Structure formats: structure tokens, C-alpha cells
Amino acid sequence: MKKIIVAVFTVVLSLLVNSSVPAQNIGSVNENSKTQKSSIKYNFINAFYDGRGVYLQWQTEYETKNVGFFLYRISDSGKELVNPSLIAGSYLQVGGERSTGKNYGFYDADGDFNSQYIIESLNTENSRINSSLITPEYVGDLSEVTNNSSDFYAKVKSQSRSKIEQNNLNLPKDLRLEYESNQSLTDTEMQRAVVAQAGVKIGVKKEGFYRVSRAELQAAGFDVSVNSNMWQLFLKGVEQSIIVGGSGDYIEFYGKGLDTAESDTSFYYLIAGSENGKRINPITLRSIGGRVLAKNYNQTFVYKERTIYSSSILNGETENWFGRVVTTGGTTATFNLNAVDFDSSESVLKLNLQSVTFDPHQVNLLLNGQELGQVIGNPRQLISKEFKVPTQMLREGTNTLKLTAVTGISVLESIRTSFSRRYTAQQNQLSFYTQNFKTANLDGFSSANIRVFDLTYSNNPTIITNLNVQSNSGNYGVTLPSHRCRVMFAVEDSAILSAASVTPNNASNLSTPAHNANLVIISHKNFLTQAENWANYRRSQGVSVEVVDVEDVYDEYSFGVLSSLAIRNFLQYAKNSWQTPPKYVLLIGDSSYDSRDYYGIGNFNLVPTKLVDTIYSETGSDDSLADFNNDGLAEIAVGRIPARNAQVVTDALAKVTNFESSISQSMTRGALFASDLPNGYDFDAVNRRLANLLPAATPKVFVNRGMANSQTVLINELNKGKFLVNYAGHGNLAVWASTDFFGKSNVPQLTNAGNLSVFTMLSCLNGYFIEPQEDSLSELLLKTNNGGAVAAWSSSGLTTADVQEIMATRFYSQIGAGNITRLGDLINDAKTVIGGGRDVKLSWTLLGDPMLKMK
């Protein structure tokens, strides 16, 4: 049986900060990362077997310079590595800082009750530390001890999603200029006219020739009874030539996917237009020139791995996903090349590595067992090097590149191999170009049903009709006459592709001024009913509201492609051009840094946030979606309900209505101030200064972590249902300071459902809402039904306590003054007093309704 090994792991973020006021990640030490001692301590390691596979879970009490983990299954035959790629440890997220409270998990489908395991941690010195031997215990169902069953883990296909392979043509200069002039065409005005009418949109993930059947179109709501001569297909607002089958039985078209940080899918829009649509017309290719045969064309094969997300790499808009870890132990990447023309003398291999440790990097390379050379680079930089290699060093089929670090640890970004390729089909299709005034023999097809298209003008391809098919022992091909160089695509009928999706395009017109909305609710389509319920609640109070399907935003502002920039551009248009511009925006749907589902556990980037570089790390920033002049301040108050299912939205609205129904009693419920030990900052003193800004009659309670029975005292006070709860201190995604003070595991103990609180958290990462594999503390407080928060304002990143206090001082002074009545307005006002603290401005996120009444 084919081995299935699935890794699902969780890493709680933190980061090293060398400053006078350290960022408030737990365990912060003001120490140089090169000299800090490497160490790791486990809180627990468990293994569970349910009759189908073994799930291992472990939690570290602290990690220092821990790059990650390898898992080994121990048997009579020896020690077998079971995770194909490193499970990233804290260092890949936090640099050299000591961090605590991280949870990890791994599912081994080939494990059984008699299996034994060792966890091996790798540190930045390239040394490894083994755990004690781990033996599974039996459970009836893995869902009893994890959030998921064996069925879930067995279905995860992270390996297939985490490898990206592309074939890119290296066009001659004159042909490239001609081809790219057509590729860059867009028409925003026409795109908006197209999506303003009903139709279907067709998702495409890779290059190929596509067929969509009449039944598929009809199932997506397309009116197939309309004269098929009027069917028109658009990409980026530009009409595409297509083939329409007899009686409208199908459409065929050439399509290409995307490779952006947020998406791999292009969208093609089919409508019934007001005029005849463009069609792929036949042409006859006449011979021009002699009979010289072109033996090859040049292409680049790109191989990427996307198994590790590292937020500590600050690289702007480039994605923070990488592949295998390169250590002194060495690692071997394999990639496949086909139809290599070994008569060509030279090829080029370009290697991109991201260095992750704070020392110089040197990596030795072996290509197919032969010495290739070295890559040398600086700490924390993208390292690139091109190697000219004899084509004879390459292999037809599987190629290996062994990477062995001499110094430093790095991760693989990509391997790019440029070589001369024969005109041989791969899986019955061939993307290629011809040489000026030379013939070309195409071969490698499995039948005579071959079509060849000229894609030089890819929006308007043509089909070549005067080609004779030759057969040689079941190998079919065609000969192209000499002609001007052209970009072409050949396909045998069995290689016609099916679309990734065929869905209705619901007409929209967001890009017109005739809209009136103080509040805009941008929702994922799964929650539109619940979003309308929220809108009706606000409308009942006299607020003008518009509910917007986030897909309509993509349709009008990013040609259908998932994009956080599309949301920003839409909000900017609405702010500047709508008759009644929005003052508030509520995002309904979760967001994730794994927008392309590299983990393979499901795509939870339902309403994307913007990933931004702050001083210390990349993180999610909802406020950046409404920061139109890039000063770090949102020009519309923003909040989010980070839902993955409709019930979360319903429950969150119920919390809001419950809270606002008793708002007149708000300050009499008092305020609770929780604080950490004075490690690097006097957090109790911060709380007392903030408390003094509230009206004198407001009841105030202070709980410091150093108090006797502080956790019990804190939970008891939380259950009294204070109006305001503030925490000041160190933290991470899951806890305030430590699991022995307050964290996610304590949330089920809360019972203040009748008196919900507004939580503010002067800490790091409590609001890290973009983690795809677990909720942050703020999310859990908002989602819990037994009490917790009606809204939580906290950081998705790492920031320093001094700037936090400046912002919080303004926030609590305005609450005390009572002149600002909506939570979103209080937040936006509080951020205006921060000078250069862009990190605090962008990373502090409201999980909740920005229109929440505070008075």
C-alpha cells in the first residue's frame, strides 16, 4: 500500500528583539542570538493509536535556537524517518529567542500500536537532540485527543500541494516582445461591464486547453438556450477566442493559472453577449524559407517546495513560504526533466536559498552525484547563484541536487533549470515555440487526434489546419513547416483539461457611486445570510448598511482572483466615491497566511487580510486594508468576525445584541486589570495608570501574576463579567504570560455569558488570527458561547510595551471622557497618538464589530 504520511503542526509565533523595551513574547531575553545557549524542554510528548494510524503530539516548555523536528519510527529493522520534511520549530519563526508553550502534532498513517518513536530536534549549531522513546496508547477515536479524526488526517494531501512545478518558455527577444505585448492586456472597464451581468466564471489552475460542457455551464446557472454564437469569454476584461461545440455542447479555450502569494487560480468569465463572440479560427501555415530543421527550443523548469512558513523573514510582497531545510547533514532534492536535448552543449541551473541563521552561509552542491560548486551568502538573505553546466550533467527523468551546508542553515526557495528541449510531448501536450524559418517535428503523442494552436496572440489563438499526422510504432506527431517564429501549443484529445471550478457569476456593480452605506459588511459567500441578519440589526437602529460578497470585490477589482489588495482598492473607492461613504467595515470570514493551502488542510483564507512586514515579523493587518495613504492609520474603522462556519457569525451577533441591550449599565460593571511579572517592564504599574483614566466611580480590580493563586483569582474575576478587561504583559498566541496564569485552556471555565466583556490586550500575538491550524486566544474568547468577549482588541504581531502604553492611554482616557461611543472609533482615535509606531498601528486588530456601542 502506498505510504501516506501527513504532517499537521502548530507553531505559536514569537521573535527576538534586541531593544531597551523587549517585545512581549514570553521568555524574551535581551541577548545576542549567536551567543544564546541552545536548549529545548518538553512539557509533554504523547502518542495515540486508534487502529488506523498514530498521532504524536508534543508541547515544549521552552525552545532556544530550535530549527525544528524530525520524527523517527523505531522497529526491528532500525530507525526510519517518517516526516518527509522538517517540522518547523520556533527558530524558523523567532530567530534566536527563547520561546515557550508551543504545540506540535504529526500523523503517521503507517504507525501501529507496536510502533515506537523518537523526536529529534535540530538546533542552529547543526546538532541534534533526541527525546526519550515514545510508545502509543490506544484510543477509540483520534478526535477524542485531537481536533480531527483519522479520516481527516488521511485525506490531507500536503505533499502534493507543497510542490510546485512549472515549465516556462525562454522566448527569443523579438518573439518575447510580440508575445508579452498581448499577455499584458487588461481592460478594467470592460471587466466591470462583464461582471455586471449574469454568467459563469471558470477557474483555471494550470496551463492547458480546457473544455467545459454544456451540462457544467447549465449547472452553474448559465442560460444555455441563448444562441451560442453570442457566447463570449473574457479574461481580465479582454475577450478570448474560443471553440463552441455543435449545438453549444461545450466550449474549449486555452487557459493559464497563476503563481502569486495569494492565489494559483485565474478566472475566465462566460456571458451571453450582445454580439457574436470571438472564435478560434483555422489558418493554413505556409512554408517560408528553407527546410532546415529546428531540433529544440529553450525552456526553464521551475521546482519549488512550500512546506515551511517563516514570518521572521522580512521580504516585502514576496511570499514567506519555503521548502526543505539545508543543514550540515545534507538533503537531496529531486526534480524531473524530460526531452532534454543532450546534443546541446550547455544548460543553466539557478538555485535560490533563503538563509535563516545569523552566520555566513556556505553550501556545497552535487548535481546527479557530480560536484557542481558552492553557494555563499549573507545571514537572513535570499541567496541566488547561477551555474552553467554541461548538458551531459543532466539526466532524462529524475535529477538529484544534494545540498550540504558547511556553515549556516538555510531553506530551499527554488531550483530553476534552463535547457534545450526536444519537440516531444509530455502527457500528450506540448507548449513550445518555433525557430525563425525552420521546420519542427513534434512527436510523443499517443494518437492521431492532435491539434496545434498558434498562441503568439494568446487572447486570439488560431488553429493550424494543414498538418499531416505521422505515426511511428504508436508514436504520433506532426511536422510544422518553416515560418516566422511563433508561440504554439499542441494537444492530443485525451489531454484536454477540466476546469478547477465552474461557478455562477452573480451580477455586481460596486464600482458605481450610487451606494449609501455607513457600514459595509464584506462577507464570504457561506455567511451572506448571517451577514444580512447583522445588517438588519444595524438597519433597525437607523444605520445604512450594504452587504458585499467578497467574490464581487474580486470580480471588479482583481479580475476574480483572491486578493487583499482588491479589498483595499474597493474600500478606497467606496470611501472616496460612494454617495454615502462607509465609516465602518466588518469583515465576516477567517483569514490565513496559508492562502494557497500548502498545508493541505483546507483553505481558510475566506476574507483575506493584508500580510505586512513590521519591524520584527510579517503578520496580518486588517487596518492596512483601510490605510489608503500608507501612514499606518485606517481611514475606516475595521473589525472582523474570524468565522469558518455560519454558527460562529450567528453567535457573535447574539453577543453584540446582548451586550448592547444593557449598555447603559456598562461602567457600573467595572474594569479588570490583569498583569504579568515585571520582566522588562512594570506591567502592574501600566494597569494602574490606565485605571486612573476611568471615572473614579468605576469599580476596578487588579490581578497580578505574582499574587497567590493568581489563576484562580483571575478566572473568578473574569466570571463576574466586567465591562472592560485589560491584560498587560508578555504573551503569545495561546496565553497571557504562562499556562499557569491564563490561556486558551482556561476559556472553557468562563461563565460570564450574561455579562460579556470588551478585552484589550497589551501583549504580543494574542490576536494572531491568521494561523490556519488553531485559534488565537482572542479568537477563542470571541467564539466561546459560555462567556468570554464580545470583542477583543489585541496584536497579531510583536511590539514593545512602551508604544502599547501610549496607545492604551489614549484609548482609556477617551473611554473615561465618554465622548466617543463606538469601539472602532475609539481604536482609530487611540492609534493617532502614536508617532512612528507603525508596528502597533498595523498589527493591533479588532476581532468584533467596529460599530459596537461602548456607551
Secondary structure, DSSP 8 states (H G I E B T S, - for coil): ----EE------------SSS-B-BTT-----TTTS--EEEEEEEEEEE-SS-EEEEEEEEEEESEEEEEEEEEETTEEEE--SS-EE-THHHHTT--B--EEEEEEETT--TT-EEEEEEEETTS-EEE---B--EE-S-GGGTSSS-HHHHHH--HHHHTEEEEEEE---HHHHHHHHHHHT---HHHHHHHHTS-EEEEEE-SSEEEEEEHHHHHHTT--TTS-GGGEEEEETTEEE-BEE-GGG-EEEEEE-----SS---EEEEEEE-SS---B-EEE-----S---B--EEEEEEEEEE--EE-TT---TTS--EE--EE-TT-EEEEEEE-SB-TTS-EEEEEEEEEE-SSS-EEEEEEETTEEEEEEEE-TTSEEEEEEEEEGGGS-SEEEEEEEEEEES-EEEEEEEEEEEEESB-BTTEEEEE--TT-BEEEEEESSS-EEEEE-TTTTS-EEE----EEEETTEEEEEE-S-S--EEEEEEGGG-B--SEEEEE----TTSS--B-SEEEEE-GGGHHHHHHHHHHHHTTT--EEEEEHHHHHHHHSTT---HHHHHHHHHHHHHHSSB--SEEEEES---S-TT-TTSS----SS--EEEE-SS-EEEESGGGG-TTSSS--SSEEEEE--SSHHHHHHHHHHHHHHHHTGGGTGGG-EEEEE---SSS-HHHHHHHHHTTS-TTS-EEEEETTSTTHHHHHHHHHTT--SEEEEES-B-SSEES-TTTEEGGGGGG---TTS-EEEEEESSSTT-TT-TTS--HHHHHHH-SSS-EEEEEEESS--BHHHHHHHHHHHHHHHHHT---BHHHHHHHHHTT-SS-HHHHHHEEEES-TT-B--
